[in-house]
Amino acid sequence: MTLLIIAYLGGALTILSPCILPILPFVFARAGQPFVRSTLPMLAGMAATFALVATLAAVGGSWAIRANEYGRLAAIVLLGLFGLSLLSPRFASTLARPVVDLGNNLLNASGGGRAAPTAKSALILGIATGLLWAPCAGPILGLVLTGAALQGANLQTTFLLIAYAAGAATSLAVALLVGGRIFTAMKRSLGLGDRIRQGLGAAVLAGVAVIALGLDTSLLARLSYASTASLEQAVLNRLHARPLSGASSELASKDMVIAAADTKKPFRSDLPVEGDAPSLDGAVEWLNSKPLTSEQLRGKVVLVDFWTYSCINCIRTIPYVRAWAEKYANQGLVVIGVHAPEFAFEKKIDNVKSAIDDFKIGYPVAIDNDYKIWRAFQNSYWPAAYLIDAKGQIRYHHFGEGNYDRTEKAIQNLLREAGGQTTASAPVAPDAKGVEASPDLRNIRSGETYLGYEQAANFASAEGLQADVAQNYTIGEPGLNEWGLSGAWIVGPDQATLDQPGGGITYRFSARDLHLVLGPGADGKPIRFQVKIDGKAPGPDHGADIDADGNGTVTATRLYQLVRQSGPVVARNFEISFLDPGVQAYAFTFG
């Protein structure tokens, strides 16, 4: 129920995002019409269609992408007719008979003809709008779609997407009720009904043009990158209680001070009990340790850290987790990393072993390739930390980066509660370098970008993204946060594979650091590449995985740091060209 509320509120917040602008003309064309017979069917059709399409897109293959493209094209034509019918009521009568009937339905939906608007015509308009709607994927929608991708199509995913769409429909309905009163007053006082209708028709056609040109998923998505993200994250922080109980302890209390005011009474932490910790059974393999059971861990304080080795947020958290494992190992703390893969290559245990060596991880790591531990904890995030007390109860959790001091205070509290001699001490301050260094949050204007067609956005190559087929791409001058391919590529569900040597990727970004998840082809041969920034060798702005001339080699599937701006952070053009074929590119991240 909590997740349904969160999804509903996330949908309601879309009214504050520029990504809602393209469909507003279609919605406001209902102003002044009967709510039950006209507005409600339109919004219901929009919400239901979006939920269905989003569910299929989250779990489907290329067939779902192509089907939605055809539906999107049909919807553009349908709503173009709707806009023209608003401009000219005589337009529908000039079309062939089947189109005349459709035009009349749309005309009735707009209230421009003599017939009263019908629920059927409003529902058709709502379905068309739902096919076109592309809301910005903020933290809440991202949570829902990530769950869909991991767990597959199910009723929970569909209900969450319906709740999200219903929230958007609710906020649109409120805006429409207010707008309808204004429009009615204008018609009554000024007699401008035809002018208003024609103005709405022009706005609808403008909205169709925006969507047809792809601006709803590029320009508006960039404008919306941070517009509602903070509000959505606040909703998540406040309402996303652990399903094991009603209490959330993402943030440790500021009052948790370890003191020895009364040494006669056993110390009891203020951290709430969130429920019994799930079993750690289900790992396909354990690294750095034999399999650990709940019985073996009873009496210990356990930190369970969910991570995956190519996730930049996880990588930047590792220095702190590693430092806690070393600092508190002799005081009763057991750190367990649960490696839950995001990409298919992260399921290869040899890849994980190499990453563990690279990150110098010495604590036990459970390989959760089947997501059994992930589901047992009902987790939804990378990284995610759960603290379990000596009695086997979850007492604290934190999602994402940051709040390291509070997490360490929670560790100290639970160690002391377990009877240890832990005293207050300065928090760890790991000397994180390279890709492990903390991000420059003040200057990040670019967000995580996937190259596979299932989650790709802001693609700027003129040929458009072609699913699962070899295609020669070209790229001109992308706008901020746009990217494109050059050369022969095959774009799959979660990665783009270079088909011939000489191809490249271009991205216009604004952040201190740029990372790209890359891997060699099926033969595993190293792949040489060269990076340029604004058309030149990177020099002092090179990342840890290339030299000052921009030269580097893909030797394993992992995250590569390619840019670290040494001076002021400004928008730059990133270009990478590959001298050998077969490279697989997965995702950009920034810091």
N, C-alpha and C positions, 0 to 999 in steps of 0.2 A: 504493500500500500504506500509506503514511503517513497519508493522509486516512482510510482505512478504520480504522486503529488509533485515530485521533483520534475518529472517529464512534462507535466501539465504547466508548471510555472515556467520552465524553460521555453515552452512554446509561446506562452503569453508574453515573454520578454522579447520575442522576435519583432513585435510592433515598434520597438525602439531601435531596430537595426535597419540600415539602408538596404539590406537584402530583401526587405519586404516591399520596397518601392515598386518593382515591376508589376506586382499583382494588385496594387492599390487601385489603379483605374478600373479594373474589372469589378472589384468589390464596391467601389463608390458609385459605379453605374447602377447599383441597386438602391441608391438613396431615394427615399420617398415611397418605396414599394412596400406592400404588406409583408411583415416580418415572417409570419408562419408560412405563407404561400410562396414567397419569393426569396427572401434573404436566407432563411434557415436551410432550405434545400440546397442553395448554392454553397453555403459554408460547409454543410454536411458532405456534399459531393467532393469538395476540395479536400477536406480532412481525410475522408475514406480513401480517395485515390492516392493522396500523398503517402498514407500509411502503407497501402498495398505496394506501391512502386518502391518505396524506401526499403521495405522488408525484402523484396526480390533483389534489389540492388545490393543489399548488405550481404546476402548469402548466395546469390546467383552467379553464374558464369557470364561468358561473353554474350550468350543468347539473351540474357536479361538486359544487358547494356544496349544491344541492338534493338530489342523490342521497345525499350523506353525511348530510344532515339526516334523510332517511327511514330510512337505515340506523341512525342513532343512536337514532331513536325505536323501531325494531324491537328494537334491542339493549337498550334500557331495559325494554321489556316482557319480553323473554326473561330478563333477569337478575332482574327482579322475580319472575317465576315460580320462578327458581332459589332466591331468598331465601325465598319462601313454602314451597317444598318442603323447605328445611332446617328451617323452623320446625315444619312439620307433614307427616310422610310420607303422611298420608291425603289431603292436599290434591289431589295429582295425580289420584287416583281419582275425584274429583267433577267433573272437567272433561269436555268432549266428547272423543270418541275420538282425533282428531288431536292435540289438545292434551294428552291423557293420555300419548300416546307421547312427546311432547316433554318433558312433565313427568317421565316415568319416566327418560328419558335424563339430564335434569338431576339428578334424585334419585340416579341411579346415580353421576353425576359427583361428587356431594357425599358419597357413601358412606352416605347415610341410609337406603337401602332394603336389601333382602336381596341384590339382584343386585350383582355386583362391578362397580366402575367400569370403563367401556370407553374406549378411545382415541377413539372417535367422539364420545361425549358430552363428553369433555374438550376435544376440538377445537372443538365447537360453542360451548362456554363461552369458549374462548380467542378465537374469532372475534368473539363478542359483546363481549368485553372490549376487543379491539383497536379496534372501532368507537367505543367510548366514551373511550378513553384520549386525553387532551389534555395532553401534557407541556409544561412551560414552555419557551419558545423562548429558551434561553440562547445564548451566542456560538457554540457548536458547531453546534447545530441550526439557528441562524440562518444560519451559513455554508453548510450543506447546502441549505437552502431557497432562499437567494439564488442559489446556483449553478443550482438547478433552474429558477428563474424566468427566469434569463438564458439558459440553454442548452437549455431545453425538456426533455421527457421523454426519458430515455436510460438505458442500463444502469448507467452510473456513478451517476446519482442514486438509482436503485432500490437498488443495492448499498450505497451510503452509508446510506440510510434503514434497510435491513435490518441493517446493522452497528450503527446506533444502537439499533434496537429489540432486537437480540440482546444488546447490552450491558445494557440495562434488564432483559431476561429473565434474564440471568446473575445480576445482583445480586438479583433477586427470587427466583431459584431457591436461592441461598445462604441468603437470609433464610427461605425456606420450609423448607429442610432443617433449619435450626436451630429454627424454630418447630415443625416437625413432631415433633421429638424431645421438646420441652417438652409439646406437646399429648398425645403418646402416654404420657408418664410420668404426666401428670395423670389420663388415663383409667384407667391401670393402677392407680394408687395410690388414687384417690379414687372411681372408678366414676362419673365425671361425664360420660360420653360423650354422652348425650342433651342434657344441659345445655349442654355446649360447642357441640354442633351447633346448638342453638337460639340460642345467643349469636351464633354465626357468621351464622345466618340473619338475626338482627336487624341485625348489622353490615352485611351485604350490602344489606338494604333501606335502611339509612341511607345507604350509598354510592350506591344508585340515586337516592335523594331528592336528595343533594348534586349529582349530575350532572344530574338532571332540572331542578333549579332554577338550573343554570348556575353554581353556586359553584365548580366545578372550573376554570372559565376566568375567574373574576373575583376572588373573595376569595383563593383559594389562589394564583392567579397573582401577586397583589400581595404576598402573604407570601413568594413565591418570587423576587421580582424580583432580589434581590441574594444569595440564599442559596447558590447554586452558581456564580454568574457568575464570581467570582474564581477558583474552582477550575478552571472550564472554560478561562478565559483563560490560566491557568498551564499547562494541558495544551497549548493552542495555541502558546504561546510556546516551550515546551520541545520539542514534537514536530513542529510544522508547518515542516519544512525546505523550502526552495525546491525544486520539482521538477527544476530544472535541475542540481542536484547535491545532495550530502548535507549540505552545510554551511549553517548559517543564521547571519546576522549582523544580526539585527534590532537588537541592542544593540551599539553600538560598544564596543570594549574600553576599560576605564577607564585602561589603561596607554598609550593612544595619545597620547603627548606629542610634539609637533613640536619637536625640538631639533636643534642643529647640533654634536653631539659629535664627529662625524667627517665633515668636509666633503669628504674625498677619495673616499668611497664614495657611490654613488648611493643616495638614500633609498628604502627599500622599506617600504610600509605593512604592518602586521600583518593588515589586512583580508583574509579568505579570498576565493579566487576561487570564485564560485558557478556560473559557466558563461558561455558567450557570450551577449551581449545579443541579443534577437530584433530583427527588422527593424521599423522604424516605418512600413512600407508598410501601406496599408489605411485611412488616414484619408480621410473623404469631403471634407474641406476643411481648410486650414490658415489660422489667423488670426494676425496680427502677424508673419507670416513666409511665405516661400515654403516648399514642402515640403522637409523635411530628410531626408537619407538617412544610413545608417550610414557610408558612405564619406566623406561630407562632415564627419561628426562625429569621425572617427578623429583621434586626437591631442588631443582635448578631453575634459574631464571633464563628464559629462552627468548631470543630475538629472532623472529622469522622474517626474512627479507626477500620479497618477491622481486625478481629482476630478470632481464634478458640482455645478452651481452652486446647487442648492437644499439640498445636504447641509450641515447645521450643522457637522459635524466638519470638513468640507473648508473651509468658510468661515473657521473659527477657525485653520486651518493656513495660509491664504493670506498673512497678514502676514509670516510667517517665510519662506515660499518667495519672496515678492516681495523681501524684504530680502536674501536670499542672492543672488538674481539681480542685484541692484544692487551689492552689496558685492564680488562675485567675478567680475563680468563681464569686467573687464580682466585677470583672472588665469587665464583659460582655462576658466571654468565656463559651460556652456550649460544653461539650465533650459527644460524642455519640459513644458507642461501637457497631459495627455491627458484630454480631456473625454469621459467615458463615461457616458451618461445613465442615470438610474434610472427616471424617469417619461417618458411619451411627450412631454410639452411640452418636456422638456429636449433633445429631438432637433431642435427648431426653431433653426436657426443664428442667426436674428435675436435670439432670446432669449439665446443664449450671448453674442452680440456686446454686447448691453446689459449683461449681467452682467460681462463683461470691463471695460467702461467703468466700471461702478459700483465694481468692486473695484480699479480702476487697475492692471490686469495688463498689463505691457508685454512680457513674454517670449512666445515662440511657443506657440500652443495648437493641438493636433491634434484635430479633431472625429472621435471614434471611435464614430459612431452605429451601426456594424455590429459593434462589439466585436471587431474583428480584432486590434487592438493589445492589448486586454485579454486575449484568449485566447492571443496569442503569448507574453505574459509569464506566462500561467497565473495571472492575478491574481484575487483574490476580495474585495477590500476597497476602500472609500472612506473616507478617503484612503489612498493607498499611495505610498511613495517608493522609488525604485530608483536607486542610484548606479552609473554605468558609468565605468570607467577609460579612460585614453587608448588602450588596446589593444582596446577594445570588449568588456570583460568586466564582468559584474555583480559588484560587490564588497561591496555593502551594501544592505539594504532595511529599511524600517520601516513597520508598518501602524498606522493610526489617528493620533490626536493625541499630542502629547508627545514627550519625548526629543529636544527641539530642540538642546540643547547637544551631545549625542552625534552627532547627524546633522551638525551643523556641523563638529565635529572630524573626522568622516569625510571631509567635503568638503575640508577643509584638507589632510588626509593625502594624498588622491589628487591634489590639485593639486600638492603638493610632489613626489610620486612622478613626476608627469608632467614634472618639470623646472622648475616654476615657482619663484618666489621667495617663496611664501606662508610667512608666519611665524605663530606662535601669536598669537592676538588674542582680545579679549573677544568673547563671542558676541553676536549681534544681539539687540536688545531693542526690538522694534517697539512703537509706541504704538497698540495696537489699541483701537478704540472701538466702541461700539454692538454690533452682532451679531458683530463679529470678536473681541470681547474673550474671554479665556479663561473657561471655565465655573467655577462655584463648586462644585467636586466634593464638598466636605464636606457640602453641604446638598441634593444632588439625591436625591429619592425618587421621581421620576417618570421614565418611560422613553419612548422614541420610540413613537408611536401612529399607526397608519395608519387612514384613514377609509374606504378602499375595502374591499369585502367579502372580497377575497382574503386580506388580512392583518389585518383588523379584530379587535380584542380588547377586552374590558371594556366592551362597548356596553350602556348602561343604560336606553335608552328602552323603555317598556312594550310597544311594538308589535313589538319584535325587528327585526333588520336584514333588510330585504327587498331582494333582488338585482334590479337592472335594472328596477324598476317604480316609478311615482310613489306615494308614501305620505305620509300626514300623521302626523308623529311628535309625541310629547309627552315631556317629561323632568321628573322631580321633583327630588329632592335626591340627587345621585350620591354614592357613597362615594369614598374616595381612589383616584385613578387610573381612575375610571370616567368615561365621557363619554356624551353623548346628543345627539340632534337635536330641534329643535322646528320645526313648520311643514312645508311640502310639499317633500320632497327625493326625488331619484332617486340611489340608491347604486350606483355602477358598480364594476368590478374594482379600480380604484386611486384613485377619488375619489368624493366626494359632491357632487352638483350641485343647487343651490337652484332649485326649480320655480316658486315664487311669492315675491313680496317679503314681508318680515316674518319670515322664518325665522331660526333661530339655532343655535348650538352651545354646549353647556355642558360644562366639564371641571373636575373637582376635582383640583388638582395641588399638588405641594410641591417647589418649586425657585425659585432666584432669578429665572431668565428663562423665559419661555414664548414659543415661536415657532410660527407656523402657516404652512404652505405654501398659498398662495391664488392663484387666477388668475381673470380675467374670463371671461365666456362666449364663445361662438363669434363673436359680433359685436364683441368687443373693447372694448365700452363700459365706462367706469369704473363701479365699484360702491362705493357708500358703505356704511360700516358704523360701528357704535359698540360699544365694549368697556366692560364693567363688571366690577369685582372685588368680590366679596361684595355685589353689588347696588348698588354705588356707582361713581361716576366714579373712575378710577385715581389721579388726582392725581399725586403725586411717584413713584408706582410705574408710570407709563406707560412703554411701550417706545419704541424709536427711530422706529417707523412710525405712532404715534398721538400726539395731544396730551393734555394733562392732563385734558381732558373725555372722553377715550376715542374721539374722532372720527378716522377714517381713510378712505382710499380705496384700493381694489384697482385698480391701473392696469396691472399686468403680472403674469405668472405667476412667482412667486418666493417666497422665504421672508420673512415679515414678523415683526419683533420687536414683540410686543404688550405684554409685561409685563417689567419689570425692577424687582424689589422693592428699595426704597431702604433699608429697615430690616431687622430680623431676618427670616430666611426662615421662614415658617410656611405651613401648608396653607391654600389659598385657593380660592374658587369663581370660575372664569373664565367669563364669558358674552360672546358676540359675536352681535350681531343685524345683519342685512343689510337695508338700505332698498331695495335693487334686486334683481331676480331674476337668475339665471344664474351666480352665483359658483360656482367649483369649489374644493373644499377637499380637500387631499391628506393631510397628515400634521402632527402635533404633534411638536415636539422641545423639549428643555429644556437649561438651562445654569446 
